[in-house]
Amino acid sequence: MRYCAIRAVMAAAVLAPCAAGAEPQAEVLHWWTSGGEAKAVAVLQQEFAARGGSWTDMPVAGGGGDAAMTALRARVLSGNPPTAVQLKGPAIQEWYEEGVLADISDVAAAQNWEQVLPQAISAHMKCGGTWCAAPVNVHRVDWMWANAEVLAQNGIGMPASWEEFNAAAEKLIAAGITPLAHGGQAWQDATVFETVVLGIGGTEFYRKALIDLDEEALGSDTMTAVFDQMRILRGFVDDNFPGRDWNLATAMVMNGEAAFQIMGDWAKGEFLAAGKVPGEDFLCASTPGDGFLYNVDSFAMFDVGAGDAREGQEILAELIVGPSFQETFNLAKGSIPVRSDVSLDGFDSCAQLSARDMNAASDDAGLLPSFAHGMALRGAQAGAISDVVTAHFNSDMSSEEAVEQLGRAIANSM
Ligand code: GAL
């Protein structure tokens, strides 16, 4: 009922002519505060300003967006939501069900989003048949980044299997180098975990365990093997890992203090922002195994009524999906454009590899939503899994115990 009322208000707003002298407004909540992220979001700010818009920035630091989501909840509960919010996957639907999202179908129709966006991505952006969010990019999560010189000096190539990774790491430890740069935050633990699930279990196992929450898969020997590998990886991080931000872990790889980082390609945004060159200063390869874990950033528009803020939302939505923004933003962010009609000619070899692997994965059912980045599951289930993953990583819990806890946590979260 509430949603119908909002739609009616929005439809009226869309039909009404803009008041003379109106200044489009946008208060934008996001968590893009690292060097590469800030460069990327500045592209949107500049394009918005060029259209006469007035941008109020609401950055909430904290990789993965947990803190931003807490801030969002407080704002919505107080009846004063931001205009546009960096929001992803099923969380978009969760907010839609609260009746607080705006309808941007008019922009989507005018720009033909139905045609220019891949169907799998559009599905996340639609709420009950209307469009409620604008997709920004496609980040890949199952990436491994490495310091080229450290690898060369130690006679190590990019590992093609977890066994190879483990062997390389032992060699690095012997040479006094931290094998794996990692930040001990729940979302970073979950990021590594999902790449191990994909690598050890394969695409079908990933789907069963982390999308379908299939009891058998969650309680399987394969899942035990995944936790075994997590325990091995725990031995490859340095002592100062707890609480470290992801971009500081990337910096450890940049300066040669550590050899590898397992992180989505926003890490590439950090390397690029620091002037590092892919293939020369740093290397990229998918984590061992098949498949492609996608993480699509998007902005959901909240119901802010008619007027300048509504106008701001429409301009933002139009800019975000526009081909020029898609290219400039993604060059800085480390991701690839969400539109398949934007040329990748100006993009680096890692981005080209990402696009190739994404196409190949979608041909053989290996294109999978990231659980760690809120693309696969609703908040309660995703939280239940990452709690167990973090508890295991930060204790001496056995793999068997972790698997048991996983089953219980999922059952309790339903
Ligand atoms: C992800 C987000 C990326 C990047 C990263 C680290 O969840 O999709 O755009 O910002 O967090 O903050």
Residues whose N, C-alpha, C, O or C-beta is under 5 A from the ligand:
A	BS01	GAL	W31 G62 G63 G64 W266 N295 D297 H373
